[in-house]
Amino acid sequence: MVGLADEPGIAFKIFSLLAKERINVDLILQSIGRNNTKDISFTVSIQDVERCKQLLDEHRDFLQFDHVDVNDKIAKVSIVGAGMVHNPGVAAKMFEALYNAGINISMISTSEIKVSVLVDINEADRAVQVIHDRFFHESAVTKNTKAAAVPCGTAAELSITPPAEGFGGKDSVKG
């Protein structure tokens, strides 16, 4: 959503409206305000994209935004693990793998146990593979490890899960 009013309550209005319509929102990013406006980007299930856009357009005056841009050709690739909080440089390692493969990152979202990026849907499987190779081939823990693409909306969730104790030992990839 582009050109939202930069004032308290806007995020509440948007996401409570979507919740009332039972539209589940996954990744949410809000930009820093500029010229009294801000942008909010988020992902929803591919089945909800058109309904979500229509709902937002119907409430344009109430929500006070300029327009909605939709990109349904993206995938969300995530690395997940409790051990990440104690391993500095995990995000850099992921970004380096994507950079070396020439895969552009559209958006980034992080938490203490997860780093997610949005990439072009046509690059999703390759993104998972290069990230997998970067994390698991270095530690020679590759057998019994698989990468998979699982559709979950405007993004396909592809999660590489390092073990809770860091990056040694048994590793797994979840989809």
Residue pairs with C-beta under 8 A, 6 or more apart in sequence:
1 14
1 39
1 40
1 41
1 56
1 63
1 65
1 67
1 68
2 39
2 65
2 66
2 67
2 68
2 69
3 37
3 39
3 65
3 66
3 67
4 10
4 14
4 37
4 38
4 39
4 40
4 63
4 64
4 65
4 66
5 36
5 37
5 64
5 65
6 33
6 34
6 36
6 37
6 38
10 38
10 40
10 63
10 64
11 28
11 30
11 40
13 62
13 63
14 40
14 56
14 63
15 25
15 28
17 55
17 56
17 59
17 63
18 25
18 44
18 52
18 55
21 51
21 55
23 44
23 45
23 48
23 51
23 52
23 55
24 44
24 45
24 48
25 42
25 43
25 44
26 42
26 43
26 44
26 76
26 152
26 153
26 155
27 41
27 42
27 43
27 76
27 107
27 109
27 116
27 118
27 155
28 40
28 41
28 42
28 109
29 40
29 41
29 42
29 107
29 109
30 38
30 39
30 40
30 41
31 38
31 39
31 40
31 41
32 38
37 66
41 107
43 74
43 76
43 118
43 153
43 154
43 155
44 52
44 153
44 154
45 152
45 153
45 154
46 72
46 151
46 153
46 154
47 153
48 153
49 70
49 72
49 153
49 154
53 68
53 70
56 63
56 65
56 68
57 68
70 154
71 106
71 154
72 154
73 120
73 121
73 122
74 106
74 118
74 119
74 120
74 121
74 154
74 155
75 118
75 119
75 120
75 121
75 123
75 124
75 127
75 149
75 155
75 156
75 158
76 116
76 117
76 118
76 152
76 155
76 156
76 157
76 158
77 116
77 117
77 118
77 119
77 124
77 127
77 128
77 131
77 158
78 114
78 115
78 116
78 117
78 157
78 158
78 159
78 160
79 90
79 94
79 114
79 115
79 131
79 135
79 159
79 160
79 161
79 162
80 113
80 114
80 159
80 160
80 161
80 162
80 174
81 113
81 161
81 162
81 163
81 164
82 113
82 164
83 162
83 163
83 164
83 165
83 166
83 167
84 90
84 112
84 113
84 114
84 115
84 162
85 112
85 113
86 166
87 162
87 166
87 167
90 115
90 162
91 108
91 110
91 115
93 134
93 135
94 115
94 117
94 131
94 134
94 135
95 105
95 117
96 134
97 130
97 131
97 133
97 134
97 135
98 104
98 105
98 117
98 119
98 127
98 130
98 131
100 130
101 126
101 127
101 130
103 119
103 120
103 123
103 126
103 127
103 130
104 119
104 120
104 123
105 117
105 118
105 119
106 117
106 118
106 119
106 120
107 117
107 118
108 115
108 116
108 117
108 118
109 115
109 116
109 117
110 116
114 159
117 127
118 155
119 127
121 156
124 149
124 156
124 158
125 147
125 149
127 158
128 147
128 148
128 149
128 158
128 160
128 173
129 147
131 160
132 145
132 147
132 160
132 173
135 160
135 162
135 167
135 171
136 142
136 145
136 160
136 171
139 167
139 168
139 171
141 168
141 169
141 170
141 171
144 170
144 172
145 171
145 172
145 173
146 173
147 158
147 160
147 173
147 175
148 158
148 173
148 175
149 156
149 158
149 175
150 156
150 157
150 158
150 175
157 175
158 175
159 173
159 174
159 175
160 173
160 174
161 171
161 172
161 173
161 174
162 171
163 169
163 170
163 171
